[in-house]
Amino acid sequence: MKLSKNTIIVFVILIVVAAIYRVFPDRPAGFTPQMALALFGGAMITEKKWAFLLPLISLFLSDLLYQGLFAAGVTDIPGFYEGQLMVYTCFMLVTLFGFLMKNIN
């Protein structure tokens, strides 16, 4: 996948929308756009660094947003938490599964 200007714009929009969606109250349980980005990135993006960075940047932005809301007293959920490294590692594993999906007919 060639990273043209339009592709980069779409990626930025996906990252921002997924990050903002994560902090919506009462969102459907079990639906995480970042996880979809990780699977999509692994399956469709040929440049591996971008396939990994797409969901991780979105996840980090939403963690920053959560931390800001937590610091302002709007939510009880902190943006930075114990076990955060494990969550990021799991997202990288989902991206690896996406790489494996390319080889399945």
C-alpha positions as CSV (number, residue, x, y, z in Angstrom):
1,M,0.0,0.0,0.0
2,K,1.5,3.3,-1.1
3,L,1.2,6.0,1.4
4,S,-0.2,8.9,-0.6
5,K,-1.4,12.1,0.8
6,N,-5.0,10.8,0.7
7,T,-4.0,7.6,2.5
8,I,-2.3,9.5,5.2
9,I,-5.3,11.8,5.7
10,V,-7.6,8.7,6.0
11,F,-5.2,7.1,8.5
12,V,-5.2,10.3,10.6
13,I,-9.0,10.4,10.6
14,L,-9.1,6.7,11.6
15,I,-6.7,7.3,14.4
16,V,-8.5,10.4,15.8
17,V,-12.0,8.9,15.5
18,A,-11.0,5.6,17.2
19,A,-9.2,7.5,20.0
20,I,-12.2,9.8,20.6
21,Y,-14.7,6.9,20.4
22,R,-12.9,5.1,23.3
23,V,-13.8,7.7,25.8
24,F,-17.6,7.8,24.9
25,P,-19.7,6.9,27.9
26,D,-22.0,3.9,27.6
27,R,-20.4,2.7,24.3
28,P,-21.1,-0.9,23.3
29,A,-19.1,-3.4,25.3
30,G,-16.5,-5.4,23.4
31,F,-16.3,-3.0,20.4
32,T,-12.9,-1.4,20.1
33,P,-11.9,0.5,16.9
34,Q,-8.3,0.3,17.9
35,M,-8.4,-3.5,17.8
36,A,-10.0,-3.3,14.3
37,L,-7.2,-0.9,13.3
38,A,-4.6,-3.4,14.5
39,L,-6.2,-6.3,12.5
40,F,-6.7,-4.1,9.5
41,G,-3.2,-2.7,9.7
42,G,-1.6,-6.2,9.8
43,A,-3.8,-7.5,6.9
44,M,-3.7,-4.5,4.6
45,I,-0.7,-2.2,5.2
46,T,2.5,-3.5,3.6
47,E,4.8,-1.3,5.6
48,K,5.1,-3.1,8.9
49,K,6.1,0.0,11.0
50,W,2.8,1.8,9.9
51,A,0.8,-1.4,10.5
52,F,2.0,-1.4,14.1
53,L,1.9,2.4,14.6
54,L,-1.6,3.0,13.4
55,P,-3.5,1.3,16.3
56,L,-0.8,2.1,18.9
57,I,-0.9,5.9,18.1
58,S,-4.7,5.8,18.4
59,L,-4.6,3.9,21.7
60,F,-2.0,6.3,23.1
61,L,-4.0,9.3,22.1
62,S,-7.1,7.9,23.8
63,D,-5.0,7.2,26.9
64,L,-3.9,10.8,26.9
65,L,-7.4,11.9,26.5
66,Y,-8.6,9.7,29.3
67,Q,-5.7,11.0,31.5
68,G,-6.8,14.6,30.9
69,L,-10.4,13.8,31.7
70,F,-9.2,11.9,34.9
71,A,-7.1,14.9,35.9
72,A,-10.1,17.2,35.4
73,G,-12.3,15.0,37.5
74,V,-14.6,14.1,34.7
75,T,-14.0,10.4,34.8
76,D,-12.8,7.8,37.4
77,I,-10.8,6.0,34.7
78,P,-7.1,7.0,34.5
79,G,-5.5,7.2,31.2
80,F,-2.2,5.7,32.4
81,Y,-2.6,2.5,34.4
82,E,-0.8,-0.6,35.6
83,G,-0.6,-3.2,32.9
84,Q,-0.7,-0.7,30.1
85,L,2.4,-2.2,28.5
86,M,0.6,-5.6,28.4
87,V,-2.3,-4.0,26.6
88,Y,0.0,-2.4,24.0
89,T,1.8,-5.7,23.5
90,C,-1.6,-7.5,22.9
91,F,-2.4,-4.9,20.2
92,M,0.9,-5.7,18.5
93,L,0.0,-9.4,18.6
94,V,-3.3,-8.7,16.9
95,T,-1.4,-6.8,14.2
96,L,0.8,-9.9,13.8
97,F,-2.4,-12.0,13.4
98,G,-3.4,-9.6,10.6
99,F,-0.1,-10.3,8.9
100,L,-1.0,-14.0,9.0
101,M,-4.4,-13.3,7.4
102,K,-2.6,-12.2,4.2
103,N,-1.5,-15.8,3.6
104,I,-5.0,-17.3,4.1
105,N,-7.0,-17.8,0.9
